[in-house]
Amino acid sequence: MRSTTRQGALGLVAACALVCACGSDKTPAERPTADKCPAITVIAGSTFTRTPTIHPGGDLIADETWTAAGSPHRLMDDLFIADGHLLTIEPCAVVELAEGVFIQVGASGSGGSLGDLKLVGVADQPIVVTGLEKKPGFWHSLRLSRVGLRTQLAYVTIEYGGKDGGFGGAAGGLGGFMGGMVWASGQNGGSSPTVVQTTLRKGTSHGFCYEYDAEFGQGSGALSVTGMTGFPIVIGTRGARSLPDGAYTGNGDDRVRLVAYGASVEGDITWRHLSVPYVLELHQQHAFTKGRLTIAAGVHINVYVDPALGHERDGLWVFDRKGALFADGIAESARIIIQGEGGQAWAGLAFSAYHGQGDAASLPGASTMAFVTVRNAGTQLRCQAAGRACTLDTDCATAVYLDGPYLTMNNTVIEGAFDGYGVVRDYCVNWPLNEVGDEFTKAARNNLFMAPMKCAVSEQWPCGILPQFCVSGMDCCTRNATCYGAAQ
C-alpha cells in the first residue's frame, strides 16, 4: 500500500497513534448484541488486550485481508481500492477510521478501474466499521465509486461517519446539500453490490446515498438505518426499483428521498411499499418513457419542487412514448397517496401516450389509477402540449391532464386543484372521436373530485379526423356522475 499526498505527515500520525494508544483509555468498539466475537479493548498502561494494526492509507497495491485477530484495524488516511484489487474484512474484525478519513472503492469516472471491498460477516460474527473516536461525524464516508462483482456488505455495522455531510448528494432545498455515509455512483459503470443485514447508525449525513442510476444489488434486504442526521436513503427514481426492506426510523427525516436525476427515465420501475413514506424531489419536468411505473398499494409519496426554480412545469410527471402508470391501491386500507410536500403545489400527472410513436396497438396499454388520492396538483401546469397544434385554455390548471386516451380511474380522489380542473381531457390525436371517448370512459367509477377546483372534468370538443383543429373553449363536467364520479 503506498500513500497519497499526505504521505509526509503520515509516519508521524501513525507513530503518534501507537504512542498515544499506549497511554490512553480508548473506548471499546460498540458491537451489536448477542455476537460471539471476542471483546476488543485497549486499556491504559503497558498491558494491552490487543495491539492495534495501523494502516497508513493510500493506494491498495495488492489484495489484502484484514483479520479479526489483527483488530482493531486503524486507518489513518484515505484508502483507495482500485486496479482490480480486493480488500477483504473478516468476520469479527473491527475497522477504526481516523478523523475525516474515507474509503473509496473503484476509481472515479466511467473510464476508471474497478475495485472490490468484501465486508461479509455472519450472524453471530459481525463486522464493525467505526470511528477512532466514538462521536457522530468523526470519519467521512464509504464510497462505492466503481465496484466489481466481489463487492458485498453483510452483517456489518457502520457507525460514527458522515463528516461534513458525507459524500455526494443532490443540490436543492430538501435536506440541503448532503451526501451519504455510504455512497454509490450510478454514472461510473461497475456492479451493484448486494447489501444484507447491514446497519448504519449515528452519522451526520444521510445513510445510503445512491446517485443517478445506482442500485442495490439483487438479494439486498434486512437493512437498518437509524440515528442519521438526514434521510435513511437517498436514491434516484430509477434506482428506487431496487430498494430493500428494512427499518428506517430514528433519523432526522424518516422517509426515503427519491431524486429525479435528468428529464426522463426509461424501463419498468416499481416503487414498493416500505415501512416509511417517500418524498420525491423534482427540479424539472420528469418523464417516464418506454416502460411502466408501478406504485405499490399503500405507498405514500410527497412531491417536493424546488421553489427557487420557478418553472411552470416543475413537478410534472409525464407518461409518454410508451410509458404508463400503474397505481393500484387495494381498497381504503391500502390507498396510494400522492401529494405536495407540506401542501406545496406541484404540476400534476400528464398522460401523453401517443406523441407520434405509432398506432394504438404499439402502446403499453391503459394507465390505471385505483384507490389513489392526488392532492395539491395542477397549479403550475398551463395545459399546453409542447410541439402540438392543440392548445387548451392558458388559464387552466389541472391535477390530471390528458392528451391521449389511455387512462382508467377507479375510486380515485382528486383533491385541491385550486383554481383549475380535476381532469382536463384533450384528445387531439389521430383517433376517431368515438374510440377516444370509449377508451377514456371505460370502467371509470366511484371517483371523487373535491374543492377547491373549478370543476371535476373538462373536455375539448370536437377534434374529429385529420385535418384537426381545436376549439378554444372548454365545457365543465360534461360527463355524468356515474361515469367520472362526483364533485364536492
Protein Blocks (a to p, Z undefined) as FASTA:
>chain_A
ZZdfklmmmmmmmmmmmmmmmmcccddddddehiabdcddddehjbdfbdcdddebhjdf
bdcdddfklpccddfbdcddeehiacdddehiacdddehiacdehjehjkbccddddddd
dfklccddddfbdcehkbmcdcdfbccfkbccehiadehihiehiagjiedjehpaaddf
bdcdfklgpjddddehiacehiabdfbdcehjbccdehiahiacehiabdfbdcdfklmm
mpccdddehiablcdddddedjbdedjddddddfbdcddddfbdcddehiaddddehiac
dddddfklopakgoiacdeehiacddddehjklcccdddehhiacfbjcddfknonacfk
lpgbjaddehiacehihjlpgoiaehiabdcdfkbccfbdcfbfbdcdehiacehkljac
fbdcdfbbcbdfklmmmmmmgopahiacddddfblbdcdddfbjadddddfbdcehkbcf
klnopcZZ
